[in-house]
Amino acid sequence: MNYKEVSKEILEAIGGKENVAAAAHCATRLRLALHDEDKVDQAKLDEMDAVKGTYSTGGQYQIIIGAGTVNEVYKEFSKLTGLTEMSTKDVKDAGSKKMNPLQRFVKMLSDIFVPIIPAIVAGGLLMGINNLLTAPDLFIAGQSIVEANPGFADLAALINTFANAAFVFLPILIGFSATQRFGGNPYLGATLGMLMVHPDLLNGWGYGGALVSGEIQVWNILGFEIEKIGYQGTVLPVLVASFILAKIETYLRKVIPSALDNILTPLLTIFITGILTFTVVGPITRATGNLLTDGLIFLYDGTGFIGGAIFGLLYAPIVITGMHHSFIAVETQLLSDISKTGGSFIFVIAAMSNIAQGAATLAVTFITNDKKTKGTASAAGISALLGISEPAMFGVNLKLRYPFIGAIIGSGVASAFVTFFKVKAIALGAAGLPGIISIKTDTIIFYIIGMAISFAVAFIATFSLANRTDKKVAALSRKEAA
């Protein structure tokens, strides 16, 4: 491949270097922030063999090129544009200027939670391994692996400790990430998180029982009582507290003399934010978070498979808007209190959607005669089955339309099935074939059946819609000829 020539053609197709505000690349894509996306010659990009697909999301115009190749193309592209040493964050920042308030809010949540996902995934998957060891009837009739082999008991206990750590101390992770995103010192944010899970406080998961029994201890300060309650596993309280901390710190740095800044600013920031957290922010946001969680569980339990079908139909369109990033915060809350929620149903619906997108894309490889489309569809389809659906969705299905319709039909049917059997995830991970390990052990078989349904329905629906499309085109052609 002539990387210089490819870069030149891409640059011409997107409106020239004057139209490029920022440029970077990830593992497979050029990520561009363009001044005016209307100047893009989409047809020219589609004709290029090097371009596997394109899509626009979150203020970014992304061109799928492929692993390894994109690095070389970007080198030449950066020379032509003069935009060197730019990161994906630079592109996000440039693209966010074109977002509406709702899109910026979703991006904010994504910026906070995406960096901590590896820790949550690790903890969740370890929890899955522990369940494999302790779940009865999974491998041995009437017994778990630990019961049949007591020598594994301490190993299971060790894994369980490792698995719970990220959720018990979740406010520390969120405090660090959120405070950094809001412009404050992330280490002060982490300290705030530590305050919220301090061992001297009542464990957050025992709050309900202690409230009923009247065993909640308090700090009595000049006649004013502050409940000594921890916030283990919570999301909303530490998000709001981190925002307040960042704003207080920023204000104090402006008004406190520089000679005293390093002493007074951290002291006052932590003290003021801590007081506000335990007196106002914590109690209100805890109640709000519980209401939101209870509401989601009520909708899931109350609407049953019909609600699951609707969510499955809508999930891919939601991904197009980028709103699915806001689900990360909700899933984190669901997973942090599994004893109450049972896990995350959102992950399972996402998996059904990804499998359906992959199946529809793979169906295209049997339908189309275009070699470039076949190559793109085969690679993108496998990627979607493994949990990354954007190349399939934006590179193939949305362009041809009928595969996208076939995919959401498959997703809707499969989502109704897994919702009927209450399939939930106990960990975040790859929402697709590898997601099996993230599923509650007693519903794994239904998850597998759900994936099979999603694949089969989407694949067949795509073939059916393709035939109808071909017949419609043929009929129109005969009409025009007559």
Rosetta blueprint (number, residue, H / E / L):
1 M L
2 N L
3 Y H
4 K H
5 E H
6 V H
7 S H
8 K H
9 E H
10 I H
11 L H
12 E H
13 A H
14 I L
15 G L
16 G L
17 K H
18 E H
19 N H
20 V E
21 A E
22 A E
23 A E
24 A E
25 H E
26 C L
27 A L
28 T L
29 R E
30 L E
31 R E
32 L E
33 A E
34 L E
35 H L
36 D L
37 E H
38 D H
39 K H
40 V L
41 D L
42 Q H
43 A H
44 K H
45 L H
46 D H
47 E H
48 M L
49 D L
50 A L
51 V L
52 K L
53 G E
54 T E
55 Y E
56 S E
57 T E
58 G L
59 G L
60 Q E
61 Y E
62 Q E
63 I E
64 I E
65 I L
66 G L
67 A L
68 G L
69 T H
70 V H
71 N H
72 E H
73 V H
74 Y H
75 K H
76 E H
77 F H
78 S H
79 K H
80 L H
81 T H
82 G L
83 L L
84 T L
85 E L
86 M L
87 S L
88 T H
89 K H
90 D H
91 V H
92 K H
93 D H
94 A H
95 G H
96 S H
97 K L
98 K L
99 M L
100 N L
101 P H
102 L H
103 Q H
104 R H
105 F H
106 V H
107 K H
108 M H
109 L H
110 S H
111 D H
112 I H
113 F H
114 V H
115 P H
116 I H
117 I H
118 P H
119 A H
120 I H
121 V H
122 A H
123 G H
124 G H
125 L H
126 L H
127 M H
128 G H
129 I H
130 N H
131 N H
132 L H
133 L H
134 T H
135 A L
136 P L
137 D L
138 L L
139 F L
140 I E
141 A L
142 G L
143 Q E
144 S L
145 I H
146 V H
147 E H
148 A H
149 N L
150 P H
151 G H
152 F H
153 A H
154 D H
155 L H
156 A H
157 A H
158 L H
159 I H
160 N H
161 T H
162 F H
163 A H
164 N H
165 A H
166 A H
167 F H
168 V H
169 F L
170 L H
171 P H
172 I H
173 L H
174 I H
175 G H
176 F H
177 S H
178 A H
179 T H
180 Q H
181 R H
182 F L
183 G L
184 G L
185 N L
186 P H
187 Y H
188 L H
189 G H
190 A H
191 T H
192 L H
193 G H
194 M H
195 L H
196 M H
197 V L
198 H L
199 P L
200 D L
201 L L
202 L E
203 N L
204 G H
205 W H
206 G H
207 Y H
208 G H
209 G H
210 A H
211 L H
212 V H
213 S H
214 G L
215 E L
216 I L
217 Q L
218 V E
219 W E
220 N E
221 I E
222 L L
223 G L
224 F E
225 E E
226 I E
227 E E
228 K L
229 I E
230 G L
231 Y L
232 Q L
233 G L
234 T L
235 V L
236 L H
237 P H
238 V H
239 L H
240 V H
241 A H
242 S H
243 F H
244 I H
245 L H
246 A H
247 K H
248 I H
249 E H
250 T H
251 Y H
252 L H
253 R H
254 K H
255 V H
256 I L
257 P L
258 S H
259 A H
260 L H
261 D H
262 N H
263 I H
264 L H
265 T H
266 P H
267 L H
268 L H
269 T H
270 I H
271 F H
272 I H
273 T H
274 G H
275 I H
276 L H
277 T H
278 F H
279 T H
280 V H
281 V H
282 G H
283 P H
284 I H
285 T H
286 R H
287 A H
288 T H
289 G H
290 N H
291 L H
292 L H
293 T H
294 D H
295 G H
296 L H
297 I H
298 F H
299 L H
300 Y H
301 D H
302 G H
303 T H
304 G H
305 F H
306 I H
307 G H
308 G H
309 A H
310 I H
311 F H
312 G H
313 L H
314 L H
315 Y H
316 A H
317 P H
318 I H
319 V H
320 I H
321 T H
322 G L
323 M H
324 H H
325 H H
326 S H
327 F H
328 I H
329 A H
330 V H
331 E H
332 T H
333 Q H
334 L H
335 L H
336 S H
337 D L
338 I H
339 S H
340 K H
341 T H
342 G L
343 G L
344 S E
345 F H
346 I H
347 F H
348 V H
349 I H
350 A H
351 A H
352 M H
353 S H
354 N H
355 I H
356 A H
357 Q H
358 G H
359 A H
360 A H
361 T H
362 L H
363 A H
364 V H
365 T H
366 F H
367 I H
368 T L
369 N L
370 D L
371 K H
372 K H
373 T H
374 K H
375 G H
376 T H
377 A H
378 S H
379 A H
380 A H
381 G H
382 I H
383 S H
384 A H
385 L H
386 L L
387 G L
388 I L
389 S L
390 E H
391 P H
392 A H
393 M H
394 F H
395 G H
396 V H
397 N H
398 L H
399 K H
400 L H
401 R L
402 Y H
403 P H
404 F H
405 I H
406 G H
407 A H
408 I H
409 I H
410 G H
411 S H
412 G H
413 V H
414 A H
415 S H
416 A H
417 F H
418 V H
419 T H
420 F H
421 F L
422 K L
423 V L
424 K L
425 A E
426 I L
427 A L
428 L L
429 G L
430 A L
431 A L
432 G L
433 L H
434 P H
435 G H
436 I H
437 I H
438 S H
439 I E
440 K L
441 T H
442 D H
443 T H
444 I H
445 I H
446 F H
447 Y H
448 I H
449 I H
450 G H
451 M H
452 A H
453 I H
454 S H
455 F H
456 A H
457 V H
458 A H
459 F H
460 I H
461 A H
462 T H
463 F H
464 S H
465 L H
466 A H
467 N H
468 R H
469 T H
470 D H
471 K H
472 K H
473 V H
474 A H
475 A H
476 L H
477 S H
478 R H
479 K H
480 E H
481 A H
482 A L
